[in-house]
Amino acid sequence: MKKPTDKQIAAEIAALKKMKPSVRKSSAFGDDHHAAIDAQIDVLEKRLTDGKIYDRYEPTGDADCDRDDGRGDNVLSAAIDAQQWRDGDKAEKPSADWQELVS
C-alpha cells in the first residue's frame, strides 16, 4: 500500500474532527469513542511514532484510571489504526471505522 500524502492526511484529520460530534460518545461497554477519535487526530497531526503512541495511550492496568485518562484499550487500538493508515500499512481510513456510529 502507498502512504497517504500530506494533503490526504490533512483531509482525514478534518473528516475526523467533523464527524466526532456526531459519533456516539461511548459504547455499551464504556469505551470512550471521543477519546479514541482524539487519539487518532493526535497521531495524525503530530506524526506520533510507536513509542510515543504507547507512552500516551497504553492502558495502565487500572480499569477505573484507564477510563478517566483516556487510556482504554480502544483508544490505543484506534491510535495504532491511525498510525498504520498514515504509514501505508492499512488501506482503510480511520474515519471509515466510525461511520456506523454516527447518529
Buried (B, 14 or more C-beta within 10 A) or exposed (E): EEEBEEEBBEBBBEBBBEBBEEBBEBEEEEBBBBBBBBBBBBBBBEEBEEEBBEEBBBBEEEEEEBBEBBBBEBBBBBBBBBBBBBBEEBEEBBBEBBEEBEE
